[in-house]
Amino acid sequence: MSGLSTVLIVVGLFLLGGVYSFVKQKMPKNLIVLLSIGAGMCLVAGVLRLEVWN
């Protein structure tokens, strides 16, 4: 597993945890959507990097 892929996946999972927390706290929907998009992009980039370069 490469370093950047690991970082991207960890950041994506961290952002997903933030999304869950913000939903429970009833934070503004715009912020939740923004975090969800960021988490999805990090996770997809990390997984694609693992698949393409390994």
C-alpha positions in Angstrom: 0.0 0.0 0.0 1.5 3.3 -1.0 1.7 6.3 1.4 -0.5 8.7 -0.5 -3.2 6.1 -1.0 -3.2 5.4 2.7 -3.4 9.1 3.6 -6.3 9.6 1.1 -8.3 6.7 2.5 -7.7 7.8 6.2 -8.7 11.4 5.4 -11.8 10.1 3.6 -12.8 8.0 6.6 -12.1 10.9 8.9 -14.4 13.1 6.8 -17.1 10.4 6.8 -16.9 10.5 10.6 -17.3 14.2 10.5 -20.4 13.9 8.3 -22.0 11.4 10.8 -21.2 13.8 13.6 -22.6 16.8 11.8 -25.8 15.0 10.9 -26.3 14.0 14.5 -25.8 17.7 15.6 -28.2 18.9 12.9 -25.6 21.2 11.3 -26.4 23.1 8.0 -27.1 20.8 5.1 -24.6 22.7 2.9 -21.7 21.8 5.2 -22.8 18.1 5.3 -23.0 17.9 1.5 -19.6 19.6 1.2 -18.0 17.1 3.6 -19.7 14.2 1.9 -18.3 15.2 -1.4 -14.8 15.7 0.0 -15.0 12.3 1.8 -16.1 10.6 -1.4 -13.4 12.1 -3.5 -10.7 11.2 -1.0 -11.9 7.6 -0.8 -12.3 7.1 -4.5 -8.9 8.7 -5.2 -7.2 6.5 -2.6 -8.8 3.3 -3.9 -8.2 4.2 -7.6 -4.6 4.9 -6.7 -4.3 1.5 -5.1 -5.9 -0.3 -8.1 -4.0 1.6 -10.8 -0.5 1.6 -9.4 -0.4 -1.8 -7.8 
